[in-house]
């Protein structure tokens, strides 16, 4: 999802408050889509069970980022925007790259964003 004026803080205090207390929020898509301060508040209050975050509003995330400042929370897992880098993800990415190159040579469009 792109970060635009309409999607910034899409997951805010109101959205977090509507989630089940057993919900686990995962954001590996785009920093800025989740209101980081509201997320920390929800985690501390037990409004949601946990969160895993691989993207931050500002990258690299500064030490005063609400998530970084609360990294010790037991229901919060932070990764430095590398969660995609598993062996299986890198293998799949390489397969897609090779496939894209093969079809370009054949003059076929594939996975093309215009």
C-alpha positions as protocol buffer text, in pm:
chain_id: "A"
residue {
  index: 1
  type: UNK
  ca { x: 0 y: 0 z: 0 }
}
residue {
  index: 2
  type: UNK
  ca { x: 146 y: 337 z: -87 }
}
residue {
  index: 3
  type: UNK
  ca { x: 190 y: 600 z: 179 }
}
residue {
  index: 4
  type: UNK
  ca { x: -33 y: 893 z: 86 }
}
residue {
  index: 5
  type: UNK
  ca { x: -227 y: 1157 z: 275 }
}
residue {
  index: 6
  type: UNK
  ca { x: -523 y: 914 z: 273 }
}
residue {
  index: 7
  type: UNK
  ca { x: -327 y: 613 z: 404 }
}
residue {
  index: 8
  type: UNK
  ca { x: -100 y: 785 z: 659 }
}
residue {
  index: 9
  type: UNK
  ca { x: -189 y: 654 z: 1008 }
}
residue {
  index: 10
  type: UNK
  ca { x: -459 y: 436 z: 852 }
}
residue {
  index: 11
  type: UNK
  ca { x: -426 y: 216 z: 1159 }
}
residue {
  index: 12
  type: UNK
  ca { x: -479 y: 473 z: 1432 }
}
residue {
  index: 13
  type: UNK
  ca { x: -604 y: 466 z: 1791 }
}
residue {
  index: 14
  type: UNK
  ca { x: -963 y: 425 z: 1670 }
}
residue {
  index: 15
  type: UNK
  ca { x: -878 y: 129 z: 1445 }
}
residue {
  index: 16
  type: UNK
  ca { x: -665 y: -34 z: 1715 }
}
residue {
  index: 17
  type: UNK
  ca { x: -949 y: 10 z: 1965 }
}
residue {
  index: 18
  type: UNK
  ca { x: -1183 y: -185 z: 1736 }
}
residue {
  index: 19
  type: UNK
  ca { x: -950 y: -487 z: 1724 }
}
residue {
  index: 20
  type: UNK
  ca { x: -994 y: -791 z: 1944 }
}
residue {
  index: 21
  type: UNK
  ca { x: -770 y: -807 z: 2248 }
}
residue {
  index: 22
  type: UNK
  ca { x: -620 y: -1122 z: 2094 }
}
residue {
  index: 23
  type: UNK
  ca { x: -524 y: -943 z: 1770 }
}
residue {
  index: 24
  type: UNK
  ca { x: -162 y: -931 z: 1657 }
}
residue {
  index: 25
  type: UNK
  ca { x: -78 y: -648 z: 1420 }
}
residue {
  index: 26
  type: UNK
  ca { x: 194 y: -717 z: 1163 }
}
residue {
  index: 27
  type: UNK
  ca { x: 333 y: -432 z: 952 }
}
residue {
  index: 28
  type: UNK
  ca { x: 589 y: -536 z: 694 }
}
residue {
  index: 29
  type: UNK
  ca { x: 436 y: -323 z: 421 }
}
residue {
  index: 30
  type: UNK
  ca { x: 500 y: 46 z: 474 }
}
residue {
  index: 31
  type: UNK
  ca { x: 607 y: 271 z: 754 }
}
residue {
  index: 32
  type: UNK
  ca { x: 359 y: 547 z: 826 }
}
residue {
  index: 33
  type: UNK
  ca { x: 49 y: 333 z: 772 }
}
residue {
  index: 34
  type: UNK
  ca { x: 35 y: 263 z: 1145 }
}
residue {
  index: 35
  type: UNK
  ca { x: 32 y: 540 z: 1404 }
}
residue {
  index: 36
  type: UNK
  ca { x: 334 y: 426 z: 1604 }
}
residue {
  index: 37
  type: UNK
  ca { x: 241 y: 617 z: 1920 }
}
residue {
  index: 38
  type: UNK
  ca { x: -113 y: 476 z: 1916 }
}
residue {
  index: 39
  type: UNK
  ca { x: 29 y: 127 z: 1864 }
}
residue {
  index: 40
  type: UNK
  ca { x: 256 y: 156 z: 2169 }
}
residue {
  index: 41
  type: UNK
  ca { x: -37 y: 283 z: 2375 }
}
residue {
  index: 42
  type: UNK
  ca { x: -255 y: -10 z: 2263 }
}
residue {
  index: 43
  type: UNK
  ca { x: 19 y: -261 z: 2341 }
}
residue {
  index: 44
  type: UNK
  ca { x: 79 y: -117 z: 2689 }
}
residue {
  index: 45
  type: UNK
  ca { x: -296 y: -111 z: 2763 }
}
residue {
  index: 46
  type: UNK
  ca { x: -347 y: -467 z: 2640 }
}
residue {
  index: 47
  type: UNK
  ca { x: -593 y: -348 z: 2374 }
}
residue {
  index: 48
  type: UNK
  ca { x: -421 y: -586 z: 2133 }
}
residue {
  index: 49
  type: UNK
  ca { x: -208 y: -890 z: 2214 }
}
residue {
  index: 50
  type: UNK
  ca { x: 101 y: -796 z: 2019 }
}
residue {
  index: 51
  type: UNK
  ca { x: 269 y: -643 z: 1718 }
}
residue {
  index: 52
  type: UNK
  ca { x: 548 y: -727 z: 1478 }
}
residue {
  index: 53
  type: UNK
  ca { x: 694 y: -433 z: 1288 }
}
residue {
  index: 54
  type: UNK
  ca { x: 954 y: -439 z: 1011 }
}
residue {
  index: 55
  type: UNK
  ca { x: 896 y: -86 z: 876 }
}
residue {
  index: 56
  type: UNK
  ca { x: 903 y: 251 z: 1045 }
}
residue {
  index: 57
  type: UNK
  ca { x: 768 y: 597 z: 966 }
}
residue {
  index: 58
  type: UNK
  ca { x: 1127 y: 717 z: 935 }
}
residue {
  index: 59
  type: UNK
  ca { x: 1404 y: 482 z: 827 }
}
residue {
  index: 60
  type: UNK
  ca { x: 1640 y: 420 z: 972 }
}
residue {
  index: 61
  type: UNK
  ca { x: 1428 y: 467 z: 1280 }
}
residue {
  index: 62
  type: UNK
  ca { x: 1577 y: 717 z: 1527 }
}
residue {
  index: 63
  type: UNK
  ca { x: 1618 y: 625 z: 1892 }
}
residue {
  index: 64
  type: UNK
  ca { x: 1325 y: 850 z: 1989 }
}
residue {
  index: 65
  type: UNK
  ca { x: 1085 y: 662 z: 1759 }
}
residue {
  index: 66
  type: UNK
  ca { x: 797 y: 541 z: 1982 }
}
residue {
  index: 67
  type: UNK
  ca { x: 853 y: 179 z: 1881 }
}
residue {
  index: 68
  type: UNK
  ca { x: 1230 y: 188 z: 1928 }
}
residue {
  index: 69
  type: UNK
  ca { x: 1189 y: 368 z: 2261 }
}
residue {
  index: 70
  type: UNK
  ca { x: 957 y: 85 z: 2374 }
}
residue {
  index: 71
  type: UNK
  ca { x: 1144 y: -208 z: 2219 }
}
residue {
  index: 72
  type: UNK
  ca { x: 1151 y: -383 z: 2557 }
}
residue {
  index: 73
  type: UNK
  ca { x: 776 y: -447 z: 2554 }
}
residue {
  index: 74
  type: UNK
  ca { x: 724 y: -823 z: 2569 }
}
residue {
  index: 75
  type: UNK
  ca { x: 444 y: -809 z: 2311 }
}
residue {
  index: 76
  type: UNK
  ca { x: 642 y: -612 z: 2051 }
}
residue {
  index: 77
  type: UNK
  ca { x: 885 y: -756 z: 1796 }
}
residue {
  index: 78
  type: UNK
  ca { x: 1089 y: -516 z: 1582 }
}
residue {
  index: 79
  type: UNK
  ca { x: 1308 y: -606 z: 1286 }
}
residue {
  index: 80
  type: UNK
  ca { x: 1524 y: -360 z: 1088 }
}
residue {
  index: 81
  type: UNK
  ca { x: 1332 y: -376 z: 757 }
}
residue {
  index: 82
  type: UNK
  ca { x: 1492 y: -708 z: 668 }
}
residue {
  index: 83
  type: UNK
  ca { x: 1220 y: -956 z: 761 }
}
residue {
  index: 84
  type: UNK
  ca { x: 1177 y: -1032 z: 391 }
}
residue {
  index: 85
  type: UNK
  ca { x: 1537 y: -1162 z: 377 }
}
residue {
  index: 86
  type: UNK
  ca { x: 1477 y: -1528 z: 461 }
}
residue {
  index: 87
  type: UNK
  ca { x: 1644 y: -1793 z: 246 }
}
residue {
  index: 88
  type: UNK
  ca { x: 1309 y: -1886 z: 91 }
}
residue {
  index: 89
  type: UNK
  ca { x: 1223 y: -1522 z: 12 }
}
residue {
  index: 90
  type: UNK
  ca { x: 1560 y: -1456 z: -150 }
}
residue {
  index: 91
  type: UNK
  ca { x: 1529 y: -1779 z: -354 }
}
residue {
  index: 92
  type: UNK
  ca { x: 1180 y: -1678 z: -472 }
}
residue {
  index: 93
  type: UNK
  ca { x: 1300 y: -1326 z: -555 }
}
residue {
  index: 94
  type: UNK
  ca { x: 1584 y: -1469 z: -764 }
}
residue {
  index: 95
  type: UNK
  ca { x: 1341 y: -1701 z: -946 }
}
residue {
  index: 96
  type: UNK
  ca { x: 1115 y: -1407 z: -1030 }
}
residue {
  index: 97
  type: UNK
  ca { x: 1413 y: -1203 z: -1149 }
}
residue {
  index: 98
  type: UNK
  ca { x: 1535 y: -1481 z: -1381 }
}
residue {
  index: 99
  type: UNK
  ca { x: 1182 y: -1535 z: -1513 }
}
residue {
  index: 100
  type: UNK
  ca { x: 1141 y: -1162 z: -1580 }
}
residue {
  index: 101
  type: UNK
  ca { x: 1471 y: -1152 z: -1769 }
}
residue {
  index: 102
  type: UNK
  ca { x: 1378 y: -1456 z: -1977 }
}
residue {
  index: 103
  type: UNK
  ca { x: 1047 y: -1307 z: -2090 }
}
residue {
  index: 104
  type: UNK
  ca { x: 1201 y: -966 z: -2164 }
}
residue {
  index: 105
  type: UNK
  ca { x: 1440 y: -1142 z: -2402 }
}
residue {
  index: 106
  type: UNK
  ca { x: 1133 y: -1302 z: -2563 }
}
residue {
  index: 107
  type: UNK
  ca { x: 966 y: -959 z: -2591 }
}
residue {
  index: 108
  type: UNK
  ca { x: 691 y: -1038 z: -2340 }
}
residue {
  index: 109
  type: UNK
  ca { x: 581 y: -807 z: -2057 }
}
residue {
  index: 110
  type: UNK
  ca { x: 566 y: -970 z: -1714 }
}
residue {
  index: 111
  type: UNK
  ca { x: 543 y: -812 z: -1370 }
}
residue {
  index: 112
  type: UNK
  ca { x: 572 y: -473 z: -1532 }
}
residue {
  index: 113
  type: UNK
  ca { x: 463 y: -166 z: -1343 }
}
residue {
  index: 114
  type: UNK
  ca { x: 388 y: 139 z: -1554 }
}
